[in-house]
Amino acid sequence: MQITSRTALEIAWHEALVRQAYRDSVGVWTWSIGLTNASGHQVYPRYLDNPQPIRRCLEVWLWALERYAVRVRGAFDGFDLTEAQFAAALSFDFNTGGITRATWVRLWKDGDVDGARRAFLNWRRPPEIIPRREKERDLFFDGTWSNDGFVSEITRLTADYRPIFSSAVRQDIRDDIERLLGNRAAA
């Protein structure tokens, strides 16, 4: 279970890229693709009014993503996951930090696939996250990928460092991700 280009692109598609520090919806300082100081990389104040090249944003994000992948591998120790299942579980943990507490994981490991599918949507706060959770569920249980190799880059912030979503532009990050991961193919 390694992070492939396809896995990284799937997770990036659910997030957004911001090249400088910004305040997320609950006021947490965030940078790159959903990274906060809790990721193990100091985001604030390092990137406050200090935008970075896309490649640097992706390098640090992939480094942090590997830290989450270690936890996901541990949560599924002794079980073989498909690339899609690993990607879905990693996306879930990157967003929630809850892979070790998630009822759906326990149910799936116990063989209760229907119960696990239903329990996946227990993680539905804030309400805006429900479409992401549904896509993660569909990826884990059905192998349905969502990404297209692009990430939305937010290019402007308000005076109090909130993203201006109307400034989003689509960035094709496939080549950068493949180079940074060493052209890792599907697992």
N, C-alpha and C positions, 0 to 999 in steps of 0.2 A: 504494500500500500504506500505508494509514493505520490507526491504531487506532480501530476502531469500538466502539460499545457492546457489540455481540455478542462481539467479540474480547476486550475487557477482562473481560466477565463470564465468558467461558470460562476465562481464566487465573485469575481470582479463585476460581472454583469449585474449582480444583485445589489452592488454597492455603488459608489460614485468615487471619482478621483478629484481631489482638491490639492493643489500643489503647495499650499501654505496652510498654517494652522487656522482652524475655524471652530466655532462653537456648534455642536450638534443640536438636535431638537430638545435635549434636556440640559444643554449648557456645558457639556463635557468638551474640552479641547481635543480636537481630532485633526488628523492630517493624512494625506495620501489616500489609501483605500481603507477607510474605517479604522485607522490606527489611533490609539490613545496612549497615554503614559502607561496604562495597565498592560500594554502589549510587551513591555520590557524595553521599549525604545522611547526616549524622552522626546515627546512631541512639542510640549509647551514648556518653556517659551522658545525652544530652538527654532521652530518654523513660523513664529509670529512675524508677519510682514517679511517673510524670507522664503519666497516660492522656490521650489526645486525643479530640476528637469524631470520629465516623466520617467526616464530610466532610473533615476535615484529613488523616486517614489516607489517604483515597482521593485527595486532591489530590496529596500527595507521591508516592504509589504510581504514579499515572498519569504524573507528571513523570519518575520513574525508568524506568517502562516504555517511555517514548518513547526513552530513551537506549539501551535494548536493541533497540528497533525500528530504530534507525539501523544497528546492526550486522547485523541480519537483512536489511535492505534491501541492504546491501553484500554479504552472502554470496550473495544471489540477483540481483545486478546483471545486467541483460540478460535476465532471465527474468520472465515474467508469472505471478504467483501469484494464485490465487483468494483470497477472504476467508478461507475455511477453511484453506487452505495457509499463509497468512501467520499466522493465529492459532495454528496448530499449531507452526510454526517459532518464533514469538515465545514461546510457552509453554515450548517446549523450551529455548530460550536463556535465558529468565528463570530457569529451574530449574537449568540446567547451566553456563551461560556458555560452552558449547562449540560454538556454531553454526559457527564458522570452522574447527573441527577435526573435525567430524562426517563420518564416511565416508558416511553416508546422503545428505548434501547433495551431495557430489561425485558419487556414483552417480546420483542423480536428475538432476543437471545433465548427466551423460553419457548420459542416456536409459535407464539400467538401473533401471527402476521396481521390478521384482521384487527386485533386489539391494538397492535403497534401502529398500524395505519391511522386508526382513529385518534390515538393518543398523541400522534405527531402534532396535531393541531391544538393541543393543550397550551402550547407556547404561542399565544396570539396577542400579546401586548407589546407595543401599542397596536391598535386596530389596523394601522397602515401596514403592519408586517404580515398580515394574513396572506396576501398574494405570494409573498416570498415563501412563507411556510408551506403553502400548497404546492409551489413549484419544487421545493426541497423534498416534500413527501412524494411527489410524482417521480422525481428523479430516483429516490431511494427504492421505491416499490415497483416502479414501472420502467425505469431507465429512460425517462423522457428528459432530454437536455433542453435548456432554455437559451443559452448564450449564442451570440453570433460573432464573437471575437472583438466586440466593441465595448467600451466603458463610457459612461457619461462623465465628462469632465466639467465640473463647475468652475467657471472662469472668473466670477466676480463674487465679492462678499459685501454685506452691508457694513455700515460704520461700526457696528458692534460685533462684527465677525460672524455673521450668520450667512449661510449660502443663499445666493440668488439663483434659484432653480431655473429661471428663464434664461440664464446665461449658459446653460449646459450645451456642450458640443460633443458629438460622438467622436471618440478616438479609437482607431484601430490599433490594438496593442498586441496582436497576435505575434508579430515578428519579435518584438521586445521580450515577450514572455518566453517564446521558444528559445531565443538566444540566452536569456538568463537561466533557464532551466536546462540548457544543454540539449535542446531539441528532444526532450523526453517525450516519447510517444505514449500511447495508451498502455496502461499497466497490464 
